[in-house]
Amino acid sequence: MEVVREQEFVNQYHYDARNLEWEKENGTPETNFEVTFQLVNKDTENTVTSIVSVLQFTIVRDEFVINGVISQMVHIQDRIVNEPSEFSQEEVEGLAAPLLDMVQRLTYEVTEIALDRPGMNLEFNS
């Protein structure tokens, strides 16, 4: 699948120090990732489909919780996509990879500043 990507866009990124007392009363957050795709345009004449890849995430670690939304416009060349269900798991992972990279970069920088020590590296497994 040949894709032309536009710049990633950070719609929302939020860092919270863990508040264990609050969590006792309100519940502990859970790590969660959800990738969705929004169809923007199907150019049948040029055989290009434009979509927005959207990653919504919550990551829970011992000292902090981060959550947010990161998106990216992607133009899929030589293919018309009618429904996101047409993407294979490998294609979904490829479309989401730059979004996960952005979460890693942001988290490293923010935790380095917030915790006053080397930043936290996130590891994502397929």
C-alpha positions in Angstrom: 0.0 0.0 0.0 1.6 3.3 -1.1 0.7 6.2 1.1 1.4 9.9 1.1 1.3 11.3 4.7 0.7 14.8 5.9 2.1 16.0 9.2 0.9 14.4 12.3 -1.4 16.6 14.4 -1.6 16.6 18.2 -5.2 17.2 18.9 -4.8 16.6 22.6 -2.1 15.4 25.0 -2.5 15.3 28.7 -0.2 14.3 31.5 -1.3 13.7 35.1 0.7 12.6 38.1 -1.0 9.5 39.6 -3.3 10.3 42.6 -3.7 6.9 44.3 -6.1 8.3 46.9 -8.4 9.6 44.2 -8.1 6.3 42.4 -9.2 4.3 45.5 -12.5 6.2 45.4 -13.0 6.6 41.6 -11.2 3.6 40.1 -7.9 3.0 38.5 -7.5 4.1 34.9 -6.6 1.4 32.3 -4.2 1.6 29.4 -6.1 1.7 26.1 -5.4 2.4 22.5 -8.0 2.9 19.7 -7.2 3.6 16.1 -10.0 4.7 13.8 -10.2 5.9 10.3 -12.4 8.7 8.8 -13.0 8.7 5.1 -12.3 12.2 3.7 -12.4 11.7 0.0 -12.5 9.0 -2.7 -11.0 10.3 -5.9 -12.0 7.5 -8.4 -10.6 9.4 -11.3 -7.1 9.4 -9.9 -7.6 6.2 -7.8 -6.7 7.9 -4.5 -8.5 7.6 -1.1 -7.9 10.2 1.5 -8.5 9.3 5.2 -7.7 10.7 8.6 -6.0 8.2 10.9 -7.0 8.9 14.5 -5.3 7.4 17.6 -7.0 7.9 21.0 -4.9 6.6 23.9 -4.6 6.3 27.6 -1.3 5.0 29.1 -1.1 4.2 32.8 2.4 4.0 34.4 3.4 3.8 38.1 3.9 7.6 38.4 1.6 9.1 35.8 -1.3 8.7 33.3 -1.2 10.2 29.9 -4.0 10.4 27.4 -4.8 12.2 24.2 -5.7 12.1 20.5 -3.3 12.3 17.6 -4.3 12.3 14.0 -2.8 12.3 10.5 -4.2 12.8 7.0 -3.2 10.0 4.7 -3.6 9.7 0.9 -3.7 6.1 -0.3 -2.4 5.9 -3.8 -3.9 3.5 -6.5 -6.6 2.2 -4.2 -10.2 3.1 -3.4 -11.2 2.2 0.2 -14.9 2.1 0.9 -14.7 1.0 4.6 -11.9 0.8 7.2 -12.7 -2.9 7.6 -11.0 -3.4 4.3 -7.6 -2.7 5.9 -5.6 -5.7 7.0 -4.1 -5.8 10.5 -0.7 -5.1 8.9 -2.1 -2.0 7.1 -3.7 -0.7 10.3 -0.4 -1.0 12.1 1.4 0.8 9.3 -1.1 3.6 9.3 -0.9 3.9 13.1 2.9 3.7 13.4 3.6 7.5 12.9 0.9 8.3 15.5 2.5 5.9 18.0 5.9 7.4 17.3 4.5 10.8 18.2 3.1 9.5 21.5 6.6 8.1 22.3 8.3 11.4 21.5 5.9 13.5 23.5 6.0 11.2 26.4 9.8 11.1 26.5 10.0 14.9 26.5 7.2 15.5 29.0 8.4 12.9 31.5 11.9 14.2 31.3 10.7 17.6 32.3 8.0 16.5 34.8 10.0 14.0 36.6 13.4 15.8 36.4 15.3 12.7 35.1 15.8 11.0 31.8 12.5 10.6 29.9 10.4 7.5 29.9 10.6 5.3 26.7 7.4 3.6 25.8 7.5 0.3 24.0 4.6 -0.7 21.9 4.1 -4.4 20.9 2.0 -5.4 17.9 
